[in-house]
Amino acid sequence: MHLKSYKTAIALGGNIGDTTAYFKFACDALSSGGLDSIVISSEYHTKPVDCPPGSADFVNAALTGVWHKSPEELLELCQKIEIDAGRPVVRGVNVPRTLDLDIIIFDDLKIDLPQLRVPHPRFHQRAFVLEPLAEIAPDWNVPGFQLTVAQLLKKL
C-alpha cells in the first residue's frame, strides 16, 4: 500500500517555562506520531502580538516534515502534544502558553474547515512565523498566494 506524502510546515511558539525543552518534546512527539524528515529552524525571540498586557516575550520556531495521514489527524496530534506539554484544553485567546503548534502549510492544499484553516490565517502578516519558516523552507510555494515563503517575508 502506497501512502501519500504531504510536505507540511508547523509553527511553534511558547512563552511559559523552558520553551526549548517544549520544542524538543514537540519534535519528538511529532516524530513518534508519524511526521518524517523533520527539520527545525533556529529559535526567534519576539514580543507578544495581540496578547494580554504583561505577557512575557515569546520564543518561536518553525519545522517542516513529511506527513502520511490526513490534515485532521495532524491537527489532532498537534493538539494532543500541546495538552501533554501543559497547555489547558479550555483557554482564552492569545493567552500565555507553554506550547503552541500551528499547521501553516499542508502540501499544496487549501483547507477551510471549522477546526482547521490552512494556510494558517494571518501567518503571512506575522514575522514571527515567516522568519523561522523562511530559514528552513524559503522556496516553498504557499497555496493561495502564488508566492514563496521568502517572497511573503520580503513583502512584510
DSSP file (Angstrom, degrees, kcal/mol; ACC not computed):
  #  RESIDUE AA STRUCTURE BP1 BP2  ACC     N-H-->O    O-->H-N    N-H-->O    O-->H-N    TCO  KAPPA ALPHA  PHI   PSI    X-CA   Y-CA   Z-CA
    1    1 A M              0   0    0      0, 0.0     2,-0.5     0, 0.0     0, 0.0   0.000 360.0 360.0 360.0 128.9    0.0    0.0    0.0
    2    2 A H        -     0   0    0      0, 0.0     2,-0.4     0, 0.0     0, 0.0  -0.796 360.0-149.3 -94.1 127.1    1.4    3.4   -1.0
    3    3 A L        -     0   0    0     -2,-0.5     2,-0.2     1,-0.0    66,-0.1  -0.778  18.8-119.1 -94.0 138.0    0.9    6.2    1.4
    4    4 A K        -     0   0    0     -2,-0.4     2,-0.5    64,-0.3    -1,-0.0  -0.518  26.6-140.6 -71.0 142.7    0.5    9.8    0.1
    5    5 A S        -     0   0    0     -2,-0.2     2,-0.5    63,-0.1    63,-0.2  -0.918  14.8-166.3-109.6 132.6    3.2   12.1    1.4
    6    6 A Y  E     -A   67   0A   0     61,-2.8    61,-2.7    -2,-0.5     2,-0.4  -0.972  17.0-137.9-120.5 123.0    2.4   15.7    2.3
    7    7 A K  E     -A   66   0A   0     -2,-0.5   100,-3.7    59,-0.2     2,-0.4  -0.650  34.5-176.6 -72.7 130.5    5.0   18.3    2.9
    8    8 A T  E     -AB  65 106A   0     57,-2.7    57,-2.0    -2,-0.4     2,-0.4  -0.964  21.9-156.7-134.5 150.9    3.9   20.2    6.0
    9    9 A A  E     -AB  64 105A   0     96,-2.5    95,-2.7    -2,-0.4    96,-1.4  -0.991  11.6-170.6-126.4 134.5    5.1   23.3    7.9
   10   10 A I  E     -AB  63 103A   0     53,-2.8    53,-2.6    -2,-0.4     2,-0.4  -0.984  14.4-141.8-127.5 132.9    4.3   23.9   11.6
   11   11 A A  E     -AB  62 102A   0     91,-2.9    91,-2.2    -2,-0.4     2,-0.4  -0.764  16.7-158.8 -90.9 139.7    4.9   27.0   13.6
   12   12 A L  E     +AB  61 101A   0     49,-2.9    49,-2.1    -2,-0.4     2,-0.3  -0.935  18.5 160.4-117.4 142.0    6.0   26.5   17.2
   13   13 A G  E     +AB  60 100A   0     87,-1.7    87,-2.4    -2,-0.4     2,-0.3  -0.990   4.9 154.9-154.9 159.3    5.7   29.1   20.0
   14   14 A G  E     -A   59   0A   0     45,-1.3    45,-2.5    -2,-0.3    84,-0.2  -0.911  21.7-172.5-177.4 155.4    5.6   29.5   23.7
   15   15 A N        +     0   0    0     82,-3.0     2,-0.4    -2,-0.3    41,-0.2   0.141  66.5  79.4-145.1  22.2    6.3   31.9   26.5
   16   16 A I  S    S-     0   0    0     81,-1.0    -1,-0.1    82,-0.2     2,-0.0  -0.999  93.7 -21.0-130.8 130.1    5.9   29.9   29.7
   17   17 A G  S    S-     0   0    0     -2,-0.4     2,-1.4     1,-0.1     3,-0.1  -0.302 114.9 -13.4  79.1-158.8    8.6   27.6   31.1
   18   18 A D     >  -     0   0    0      1,-0.2     4,-2.2     2,-0.1     3,-0.3  -0.648  62.0-179.0 -86.0  87.5   11.5   26.0   29.2
   19   19 A T  H  > S+     0   0    0     -2,-1.4     4,-2.7     1,-0.2     5,-0.2   0.871  78.5  57.1 -59.8 -39.9   10.4   26.7   25.6
   20   20 A T  H  > S+     0   0    0      1,-0.2     4,-2.1     2,-0.2    -1,-0.2   0.914 108.8  46.9 -58.0 -42.8   13.5   24.9   24.2
   21   21 A A  H  > S+     0   0    0     -3,-0.3     4,-2.6     2,-0.2    -1,-0.2   0.893 111.2  51.5 -66.5 -39.5   12.6   21.8   26.1
   22   22 A Y  H  X S+     0   0    0     -4,-2.2     4,-2.5     2,-0.2    -2,-0.2   0.892 108.9  51.2 -64.3 -38.1    8.9   22.1   24.9
   23   23 A F  H  X S+     0   0    0     -4,-2.7     4,-2.5     2,-0.2    -2,-0.2   0.914 111.2  47.5 -64.9 -41.8   10.1   22.4   21.3
   24   24 A K  H  X S+     0   0    0     -4,-2.1     4,-2.6     2,-0.2     5,-0.2   0.921 111.3  51.5 -63.8 -42.9   12.2   19.3   21.6
   25   25 A F  H  X S+     0   0    0     -4,-2.6     4,-2.6     1,-0.2    -2,-0.2   0.920 110.5  49.0 -57.5 -45.0    9.3   17.5   23.3
   26   26 A A  H  X S+     0   0    0     -4,-2.5     4,-2.8     2,-0.2     5,-0.2   0.918 111.0  49.0 -63.6 -44.4    7.1   18.5   20.3
   27   27 A C  H  X S+     0   0    0     -4,-2.5     4,-2.4     2,-0.2    -2,-0.2   0.927 113.5  46.7 -61.3 -44.9    9.6   17.4   17.7
   28   28 A D  H  X S+     0   0    0     -4,-2.6     4,-2.6     2,-0.2    -2,-0.2   0.915 114.8  46.5 -63.2 -43.1   10.0   14.0   19.4
   29   29 A A  H  X S+     0   0    0     -4,-2.6     4,-1.8    -5,-0.2    -2,-0.2   0.878 112.4  49.9 -69.2 -38.1    6.2   13.6   19.8
   30   30 A L  H  <>S+     0   0    0     -4,-2.8     5,-2.8     2,-0.2     4,-0.5   0.916 112.3  48.3 -64.4 -42.3    5.6   14.6   16.2
   31   31 A S  H ><5S+     0   0    0     -4,-2.4     3,-1.3    -5,-0.2    -2,-0.2   0.938 112.4  47.7 -62.6 -47.6    8.2   12.1   15.0
   32   32 A S  H 3<5S+     0   0    0     -4,-2.6    -1,-0.2     1,-0.3    -2,-0.2   0.828 109.7  55.5 -61.5 -31.7    6.8    9.3   17.2
   33   33 A G  T 3<5S-     0   0    0     -4,-1.8    -1,-0.3    -5,-0.2    -2,-0.2   0.510 132.3 -85.4 -82.4  -5.5    3.3   10.2   15.8
   34   34 A G  T < 5S+     0   0    0     -3,-1.3     2,-0.6    -4,-0.5    34,-0.3   0.465  79.6 137.4 120.4   0.7    4.4    9.8   12.2
   35   35 A L      < -     0   0    0     -5,-2.8    -1,-0.3    -6,-0.1     3,-0.3  -0.718  37.1-163.0 -82.2 120.8    6.0   13.1   11.0
   36   36 A D  E     +C   66   0A   0     30,-3.0    30,-2.7    -2,-0.6    -4,-0.0  -0.570  57.1  21.1-100.8 163.0    9.1   12.1    9.0
   37   37 A S  E    S-     0   0A   0     28,-0.2     2,-0.2    -2,-0.2    -1,-0.2   0.852  77.5-168.2  54.3  45.3   12.2   14.1    7.9
   38   38 A I  E     -     0   0A   0     -3,-0.3     2,-0.4    27,-0.1    27,-0.2  -0.457  12.5-177.9 -71.6 132.4   11.7   16.9   10.5
   39   39 A V  E     -C   64   0A   0     25,-2.2    25,-2.4    -2,-0.2     2,-0.4  -1.000   8.7-162.7-126.4 129.1   13.8   20.0   10.0
   40   40 A I  E     -C   63   0A   0     -2,-0.4    23,-0.2    23,-0.2     3,-0.1  -0.900  10.0-133.6-117.3 144.7   13.6   22.7   12.7
   41   41 A S        -     0   0    0     21,-2.9    92,-0.1    -2,-0.4     3,-0.0  -0.153  35.7 -83.0 -79.0 177.5   14.6   26.3   12.5
   42   42 A S        -     0   0    0     90,-0.1     2,-0.3     1,-0.1    20,-0.3  -0.273  54.6 -95.0 -67.3 167.9   16.6   28.4   15.0
   43   43 A E        -     0   0    0     18,-0.1     2,-0.4    -3,-0.1    18,-0.2  -0.729  36.0-158.0 -89.6 141.9   14.7   29.9   17.8
   44   44 A Y  E     -D   60   0A   0     16,-2.9    16,-3.1    -2,-0.3     2,-0.6  -0.978   7.9-144.2-121.2 130.5   13.5   33.5   17.5
   45   45 A H  E     +D   59   0A   0     -2,-0.4     2,-0.3    14,-0.2    14,-0.2  -0.851  30.9 171.9 -98.1 124.9   12.7   35.7   20.5
   46   46 A T  E     -D   58   0A   0     12,-2.5    12,-2.9    -2,-0.6     3,-0.1  -0.921  35.9-106.0-136.3 155.2    9.8   38.0   19.8
   47   47 A K        -     0   0    0     -2,-0.3    10,-0.1    10,-0.2     9,-0.1  -0.491  52.6 -93.6 -73.3 148.6    7.5   40.5   21.6
   48   48 A P        -     0   0    0      0, 0.0     2,-0.5     0, 0.0    -1,-0.1  -0.372  37.0-149.3 -65.1 143.9    3.9   39.2   22.2
   49   49 A V  S    S-     0   0    0      1,-0.2    -3,-0.0    -3,-0.1    77,-0.0  -0.974  73.6 -12.2-118.0 125.3    1.4   40.2   19.5
   50   50 A D  S    S+     0   0    0     -2,-0.5    -1,-0.2     1,-0.2     0, 0.0   0.833 101.1 137.2  57.2  35.6   -2.3   40.7   20.4
   51   51 A C        -     0   0    0      1,-0.1    -1,-0.2    -3,-0.1    44,-0.2  -0.673  63.4 -81.0-108.1 163.9   -1.7   39.2   23.9
   52   52 A P    >   -     0   0    0      0, 0.0     3,-1.6     0, 0.0    -1,-0.1  -0.268  62.8 -84.6 -59.4 149.9   -2.9   40.3   27.3
   53   53 A P  T 3  S+     0   0    0      0, 0.0     0, 0.0     0, 0.0     0, 0.0  -0.250 115.7  26.9 -55.3 141.9   -0.9   43.1   28.9
   54   54 A G  T 3  S+     0   0    0      1,-0.3     2,-0.1    -3,-0.1     0, 0.0   0.471  82.5 153.6  84.3   2.3    2.2   41.9   30.8
   55   55 A S    <   -     0   0    0     -3,-1.6    -1,-0.3     1,-0.1     3,-0.1  -0.393  46.1-114.0 -64.8 140.8    2.6   38.8   28.7
   56   56 A A        -     0   0    0    -41,-0.2    -1,-0.1     1,-0.1   -40,-0.0  -0.279  39.1 -85.9 -69.5 159.2    6.2   37.5   28.5
   57   57 A D        -     0   0    0    -10,-0.1     2,-0.3     1,-0.1   -10,-0.2  -0.262  48.5-123.3 -60.3 154.7    8.2   37.5   25.3
   58   58 A F  E     - D   0  46A   0    -12,-2.9   -12,-2.5    -3,-0.1     2,-0.5  -0.663   6.4-143.4-100.0 155.4    7.7   34.5   23.0
   59   59 A V  E     -AD  14  45A   0    -45,-2.5   -45,-1.3    -2,-0.3     2,-0.3  -0.987  29.0-174.2-110.7 130.3   10.1   32.0   21.6
   60   60 A N  E     +AD  13  44A   0    -16,-3.1   -16,-2.9    -2,-0.5     2,-0.3  -0.906  13.7 157.2-126.3 153.6    9.1   31.0   18.1
   61   61 A A  E     -A   12   0A   0    -49,-2.1   -49,-2.9    -2,-0.3     2,-0.3  -0.925  24.0-137.6-155.8 176.1   10.4   28.5   15.6
   62   62 A A  E     -A   11   0A   0    -20,-0.3   -21,-2.9    -2,-0.3     2,-0.3  -0.980  12.2-165.7-139.6 153.8    9.2   26.5   12.6
   63   63 A L  E     -AC  10  40A   0    -53,-2.6   -53,-2.8    -2,-0.3     2,-0.3  -0.981   4.4-156.9-137.1 154.2    9.6   23.0   11.5
   64   64 A T  E     +AC   9  39A   0    -25,-2.4   -25,-2.2    -2,-0.3     2,-0.3  -0.899  23.8 147.0-122.6 157.0    8.9   21.1    8.3
   65   65 A G  E     -A    8   0A   0    -57,-2.0   -57,-2.7    -2,-0.3     2,-0.5  -0.964  45.2 -93.3-168.8-177.4    8.3   17.5    7.7
   66   66 A V  E     -AC   7  36A   0    -30,-2.7   -30,-3.0    -2,-0.3     2,-0.3  -0.970  34.5-167.2-118.0 126.0    6.6   14.8    5.7
   67   67 A W  E     -A    6   0A   0    -61,-2.7   -61,-2.8    -2,-0.5   -32,-0.1  -0.877  13.8-168.1-115.7 143.6    3.2   13.5    6.9
   68   68 A H        +     0   0    0     -2,-0.3   -64,-0.3   -34,-0.3     2,-0.2   0.242  66.3  61.2-117.5  11.1    1.4   10.4    5.5
   69   69 A K  S    S-     0   0    0      1,-0.2    -2,-0.1   -63,-0.1   -63,-0.0  -0.522  95.0 -60.7-123.7-167.6   -2.1   10.9    7.0
   70   70 A S     >  -     0   0    0     -2,-0.2     4,-1.7     1,-0.1    -1,-0.2  -0.320  41.5-117.1 -76.6 158.7   -4.9   13.4    6.8
   71   71 A P  H  > S+     0   0    0      0, 0.0     4,-2.4     0, 0.0     5,-0.2   0.858 116.9  57.4 -61.3 -34.1   -4.5   17.1    7.9
   72   72 A E  H  > S+     0   0    0      1,-0.2     4,-2.4     2,-0.2     5,-0.1   0.872 104.3  51.3 -65.0 -35.8   -7.2   16.4   10.6
   73   73 A E  H  > S+     0   0    0      2,-0.2     4,-2.1     1,-0.2    -1,-0.2   0.863 109.5  50.2 -68.9 -35.3   -5.0   13.7   12.0
   74   74 A L  H  X S+     0   0    0     -4,-1.7     4,-2.7     2,-0.2    -2,-0.2   0.917 110.5  49.8 -67.1 -42.1   -2.0   16.0   12.1
   75   75 A L  H  X S+     0   0    0     -4,-2.4     4,-2.7     2,-0.2    -2,-0.2   0.929 109.9  51.2 -59.4 -45.5   -4.2   18.7   13.9
   76   76 A E  H  X S+     0   0    0     -4,-2.4     4,-2.1     1,-0.2    -1,-0.2   0.907 111.1  48.0 -59.2 -43.1   -5.3   16.1   16.4
   77   77 A L  H  X S+     0   0    0     -4,-2.1     4,-2.5     2,-0.2    -1,-0.2   0.929 111.2  50.3 -64.0 -45.3   -1.7   15.1   17.1
   78   78 A C  H  X S+     0   0    0     -4,-2.7     4,-2.3     1,-0.2    -2,-0.2   0.916 111.0  48.9 -59.3 -43.8   -0.6   18.7   17.5
   79   79 A Q  H  X S+     0   0    0     -4,-2.7     4,-2.1     2,-0.2    -1,-0.2   0.886 110.6  50.5 -65.3 -38.3   -3.4   19.4   19.9
   80   80 A K  H  X S+     0   0    0     -4,-2.1     4,-2.9    -5,-0.2    -1,-0.2   0.918 110.2  50.2 -63.9 -42.9   -2.6   16.3   22.0
   81   81 A I  H  X S+     0   0    0     -4,-2.5     4,-1.5     2,-0.2    -2,-0.2   0.910 108.8  52.0 -62.9 -42.4    1.1   17.4   22.1
   82   82 A E  H  <>S+     0   0    0     -4,-2.3     5,-2.4     2,-0.2    -1,-0.2   0.930 112.9  44.9 -58.2 -46.2    0.1   20.9   23.3
   83   83 A I  H ><5S+     0   0    0     -4,-2.1     3,-1.9     1,-0.2    -2,-0.2   0.913 110.4  53.4 -65.7 -43.1   -2.1   19.4   26.1
   84   84 A D  H 3<5S+     0   0    0     -4,-2.9    -1,-0.2     1,-0.3    -2,-0.2   0.773 105.3  56.7 -62.4 -25.2    0.7   16.9   27.0
   85   85 A A  T 3<5S-     0   0    0     -4,-1.5    -1,-0.3    -3,-0.2    -2,-0.2   0.336 130.5 -94.5 -88.3   6.4    3.0   20.0   27.3
   86   86 A G  T < 5S+     0   0    0     -3,-1.9    -3,-0.2     1,-0.3    -2,-0.1   0.554  75.4 144.4  98.5   8.0    0.7   21.6   29.9
   87   87 A R      < -     0   0    0     -5,-2.4    -1,-0.3    -6,-0.2    -2,-0.1  -0.682  53.8-114.7 -80.8 129.9   -1.5   23.8   27.7
   88   88 A P        -     0   0    0      0, 0.0    -1,-0.1     0, 0.0     3,-0.0  -0.296   9.8-136.1 -63.7 146.9   -5.0   23.9   29.0
   89   89 A V  S    S+     0   0    0      1,-0.2     2,-0.6    -6,-0.1    -6,-0.0   0.935  99.2  46.3 -66.6 -46.9   -7.8   22.5   26.8
   90   90 A V  S    S+     0   0    0     -3,-0.0     2,-0.3     0, 0.0    -1,-0.2  -0.876  83.0 150.9 -98.5 123.7  -10.0   25.5   27.5
   91   91 A R        -     0   0    0     -2,-0.6     3,-0.1    -4,-0.1     2,-0.0  -0.976  42.9-104.7-151.6 158.7   -8.1   28.7   27.2
   92   92 A G    >   -     0   0    0     -2,-0.3     3,-0.8     1,-0.1     2,-0.4  -0.240  53.3 -79.5 -77.2 173.1   -8.5   32.4   26.3
   93   93 A V  T 3  S-     0   0    0      1,-0.2    -1,-0.1    -2,-0.0     0, 0.0  -0.624 107.0  -9.7 -78.9 128.7   -7.4   33.9   23.0
   94   94 A N  T 3  S+     0   0    0     -2,-0.4    -1,-0.2     1,-0.2     3,-0.1   0.726  91.3 155.4  58.4  27.4   -3.7   34.6   22.8
   95   95 A V    <   -     0   0    0     -3,-0.8    -1,-0.2   -44,-0.2   -44,-0.0  -0.420  56.0 -77.5 -77.5 159.6   -3.0   33.9   26.5
   96   96 A P        -     0   0    0      0, 0.0     2,-0.3     0, 0.0    -1,-0.2  -0.213  60.7-177.2 -54.3 148.5    0.5   32.9   27.6
   97   97 A R        -     0   0    0      1,-0.1   -82,-3.0    -3,-0.1   -81,-1.0  -0.992  40.5-135.2-151.8 154.3    1.2   29.2   26.8
   98   98 A T  S    S+     0   0    0     -2,-0.3     2,-0.3     1,-0.3   -82,-0.2   0.885  94.8   2.2 -73.4 -41.0    3.8   26.5   27.2
   99   99 A L        -     0   0    0    -17,-0.1     2,-0.4   -85,-0.1    -1,-0.3  -0.981  56.7-174.5-154.8 133.8    3.5   25.4   23.6
  100  100 A D  E     -B   13   0A   0    -87,-2.4   -87,-1.7    -2,-0.3     2,-0.5  -0.998   7.0-171.8-129.4 127.7    1.5   26.4   20.6
  101  101 A L  E     -B   12   0A   0     -2,-0.4     2,-0.5   -89,-0.2   -89,-0.2  -0.980   6.3-179.0-121.6 119.6    1.6   24.3   17.4
  102  102 A D  E     -B   11   0A   0    -91,-2.2   -91,-2.9    -2,-0.5     2,-0.7  -0.975  27.2-132.1-121.8 128.4    0.0   25.7   14.3
  103  103 A I  E     +B   10   0A   0     -2,-0.5   -93,-0.2   -93,-0.2     3,-0.1  -0.687  30.8 172.8 -75.9 115.7   -0.1   24.0   10.9
  104  104 A I  E     +     0   0A   0    -95,-2.7    16,-1.2    -2,-0.7     2,-0.4   0.887  63.8  14.7 -92.8 -48.0    1.0   26.7    8.5
  105  105 A I  E     -B    9   0A   0    -96,-1.4   -96,-2.5    14,-0.2     2,-0.4  -0.992  53.5-171.6-132.2 137.1    1.2   24.8    5.2
  106  106 A F  E >   -B    8   0A   0      3,-0.5     3,-2.0    -2,-0.4   -98,-0.2  -0.795  61.9 -76.7-128.9  88.7   -0.1   21.3    4.3
  107  107 A D  T 3  S-     0   0    0   -100,-3.7    -1,-0.3    -2,-0.4  -101,-0.1  -0.300  95.5 -35.9  55.3-133.5    1.4   20.5    0.9
  108  108 A D  T 3  S+     0   0    0     -3,-0.1    -1,-0.3    34,-0.1     2,-0.2   0.144 106.5 122.4-104.6  20.2   -0.4   22.4   -1.8
  109  109 A L    <   -     0   0    0     -3,-2.0     2,-0.5    34,-0.1    -3,-0.5  -0.572  51.1-153.3 -88.7 144.1   -3.8   22.1   -0.1
  110  110 A K        -     0   0    0     -2,-0.2     2,-0.5    -5,-0.1    34,-0.1  -0.979  21.4-170.3-107.4 123.3   -6.1   24.9    0.9
  111  111 A I  E     +E  118   0B   0      7,-3.2     7,-2.2    -2,-0.5     2,-0.3  -0.959  15.6 177.4-121.3 129.2   -8.3   23.7    3.8
  112  112 A D  E     +E  117   0B   0     -2,-0.5     5,-0.2     5,-0.2    -2,-0.0  -0.699  25.3 140.7-134.3  82.2  -11.2   25.6    5.2
  113  113 A L        -     0   0    0      3,-3.0     3,-0.5    -2,-0.3    -2,-0.1  -0.801  63.4-108.5-115.2 159.4  -12.9   23.6    8.0
  114  114 A P  S    S+     0   0    0      0, 0.0     3,-0.1     0, 0.0    -1,-0.1   0.876 121.1  34.3 -55.2 -37.0  -14.3   24.9   11.3
  115  115 A Q  S    S+     0   0    0      1,-0.2     2,-0.3    -3,-0.0    -3,-0.0   0.571 125.1  37.1 -95.3  -9.9  -11.4   23.4   13.2
  116  116 A L        +     0   0    0     -3,-0.5    -3,-3.0     2,-0.0     2,-0.5  -0.947  52.1 178.2-151.8 122.4   -8.6   23.8   10.6
  117  117 A R  E     -E  112   0B   0     -2,-0.3    -5,-0.2    -5,-0.2   -14,-0.0  -0.989  24.5-144.1-123.8 123.5   -7.7   26.5    8.1
  118  118 A V  E    S+E  111   0B   0     -7,-2.2    -7,-3.2    -2,-0.5     2,-0.2  -1.000  86.5  44.1-136.5 135.1   -4.6   26.0    6.0
  119  119 A P  S    S-     0   0    0      0, 0.0   -14,-0.2     0, 0.0   -15,-0.1   0.535 114.2-108.3 -56.5 150.0   -2.6   28.0    5.1
  120  120 A H    >   -     0   0    0    -16,-1.2     3,-1.5    -2,-0.2     4,-0.4  -0.298  37.0-103.9 -59.0 132.6   -3.0   29.3    8.6
  121  121 A P  T 3  S+     0   0    0      0, 0.0    -1,-0.1     0, 0.0    -4,-0.0  -0.297  98.7   4.1 -58.6 140.0   -4.9   32.6    8.7
  122  122 A R  T >  S+     0   0    0      1,-0.1     3,-2.0    -3,-0.1     4,-0.2   0.357  89.8 119.9  70.6  -3.3   -2.8   35.7    9.2
  123  123 A F  G X  S+     0   0    0     -3,-1.5     3,-1.7     1,-0.3     7,-0.4   0.876  70.9  60.0 -59.2 -33.7    0.6   33.8    9.1
  124  124 A H  G 3  S+     0   0    0     -4,-0.4    -1,-0.3     1,-0.3    -2,-0.0   0.579 103.1  52.4 -71.3  -8.0    1.6   35.9    6.2
  125  125 A Q  G <  S+     0   0    0     -3,-2.0     2,-0.6     1,-0.1    -1,-0.3   0.329  95.6  83.5-102.8   4.4    1.3   39.0    8.3
  126  126 A R    X>  -     0   0    0     -3,-1.7     4,-2.4    -4,-0.2     3,-1.5  -0.913  53.2-168.6-122.8 110.3    3.5   37.7   11.1
  127  127 A A  H 3> S+     0   0    0     -2,-0.6     4,-2.9     1,-0.3    -1,-0.1   0.837  89.4  66.9 -60.7 -32.9    7.3   37.9   11.0
  128  128 A F  H 34 S+     0   0    0      1,-0.2    -1,-0.3     2,-0.2   -84,-0.1   0.669 111.5  34.4 -67.8 -13.9    7.5   35.6   14.0
  129  129 A V  H <> S+     0   0    0     -3,-1.5     4,-1.7    -6,-0.3    -2,-0.2   0.793 120.7  46.2 -97.9 -46.6    6.1   32.8   11.7
  130  130 A L  H  X S+     0   0    0     -4,-2.4     4,-3.0    -7,-0.4     5,-0.2   0.868 105.9  57.9 -69.9 -37.8    7.7   33.8    8.4
  131  131 A E  H  X S+     0   0    0     -4,-2.9     4,-1.3     2,-0.2    -1,-0.2   0.958 112.0  38.8 -61.8 -51.9   11.2   34.4    9.6
  132  132 A P  H  > S+     0   0    0      0, 0.0     4,-1.0     0, 0.0   -70,-0.2   0.906 118.2  50.2 -65.0 -37.1   11.8   30.9   11.1
  133  133 A L  H >X S+     0   0    0     -4,-1.7     4,-2.7     1,-0.2     3,-0.5   0.896 107.6  53.2 -67.2 -38.4    9.9   29.3    8.2
  134  134 A A  H 3< S+     0   0    0     -4,-3.0    -1,-0.2     1,-0.2    -3,-0.2   0.779 101.5  62.3 -66.4 -25.7   12.0   31.2    5.6
  135  135 A E  H 3< S+     0   0    0     -4,-1.3    -1,-0.2    -5,-0.2    -2,-0.2   0.879 120.4  21.1 -64.6 -37.5   15.1   29.9    7.3
  136  136 A I  H << S+     0   0    0     -4,-1.0    -2,-0.2    -3,-0.5    -1,-0.2   0.636 139.0  23.9-109.3 -17.9   14.3   26.3    6.5
  137  137 A A    ><  +     0   0    0     -4,-2.7     3,-1.4    -5,-0.2    12,-0.4  -0.266  64.8 148.3-144.2  52.4   11.8   26.5    3.6
  138  138 A P  T 3  S+     0   0    0      0, 0.0    12,-2.4     0, 0.0    13,-0.4   0.807  76.7  47.8 -62.9 -29.5   12.3   29.7    1.7
  139  139 A D  T 3  S+     0   0    0     10,-0.2     2,-0.2     9,-0.2    -5,-0.1   0.381  79.7 121.5 -96.5   4.4   11.3   28.3   -1.7
  140  140 A W    <   -     0   0    0     -3,-1.4     9,-1.6     1,-0.1     2,-0.3  -0.499  62.8-128.5 -67.5 132.2    8.1   26.6   -0.6
  141  141 A N  E     -F  148   0C   0     -2,-0.2     7,-0.2     7,-0.2    -1,-0.1  -0.609  16.1-137.7 -78.4 142.2    5.1   27.8   -2.5
  142  142 A V  E >>> -F  147   0C   0      5,-2.5     3,-2.1    -2,-0.3     4,-0.9  -0.904  21.7-118.7-105.8 117.5    2.2   28.9   -0.3
  143  143 A P  T 345S+     0   0    0      0, 0.0   -34,-0.1     0, 0.0   -35,-0.0  -0.232  96.9  17.3 -55.3 135.4   -1.2   27.8   -1.6
  144  144 A G  T 345S+     0   0    0    -36,-0.1   -36,-0.0   -34,-0.1   -34,-0.0   0.334 117.3  69.3  87.6  -8.0   -3.5   30.7   -2.4
  145  145 A F  T <45S-     0   0    0     -3,-2.1     3,-0.1     2,-0.2    -1,-0.1   0.623  81.5-143.5-114.7 -19.7   -0.7   33.3   -2.5
  146  146 A Q  T  <5S+     0   0    0     -4,-0.9     2,-0.3     1,-0.2    -5,-0.0   0.819  71.0 102.3  52.6  32.1    1.3   32.4   -5.7
  147  147 A L  E   <S-F  142   0C   0     -5,-0.6    -5,-2.5    -7,-0.0    -1,-0.2  -0.948  72.6-117.6-137.5 156.8    4.4   33.4   -3.7
  148  148 A T  E  >  -F  141   0C   0     -2,-0.3     4,-2.3    -7,-0.2    -7,-0.2  -0.429  35.4-104.3 -85.5 169.5    7.1   31.5   -1.8
  149  149 A V  H  > S+     0   0    0     -9,-1.6     4,-2.4   -12,-0.4     5,-0.2   0.927 123.6  50.9 -57.9 -45.8    7.7   31.8    1.9
  150  150 A A  H  > S+     0   0    0    -12,-2.4     4,-2.3     1,-0.2    -1,-0.2   0.889 109.2  50.4 -61.9 -39.7   10.7   34.1    1.2
  151  151 A Q  H  > S+     0   0    0    -13,-0.4     4,-1.8     2,-0.2    -1,-0.2   0.890 109.7  50.4 -66.5 -38.6    8.7   36.3   -1.0
  152  152 A L  H  X S+     0   0    0     -4,-2.3     4,-1.0     2,-0.2    -2,-0.2   0.911 110.7  49.7 -63.9 -41.4    6.0   36.7    1.6
  153  153 A L  H >< S+     0   0    0     -4,-2.4     3,-0.7     1,-0.2    -2,-0.2   0.919 109.3  51.5 -62.9 -42.6    8.6   37.6    4.2
  154  154 A K  H 3< S+     0   0    0     -4,-2.3    -1,-0.2     1,-0.2    -2,-0.2   0.866 108.0  52.5 -63.0 -35.8   10.1   40.2    1.9
  155  155 A K  H 3<        0   0    0     -4,-1.8    -1,-0.2     1,-0.2    -2,-0.2   0.730 360.0 360.0 -69.4 -21.8    6.6   41.7    1.3
  156  156 A L    <<        0   0    0     -4,-1.0    -1,-0.2    -3,-0.7    -2,-0.1   0.515 360.0 360.0 -64.1 360.0    6.1   42.0    5.1
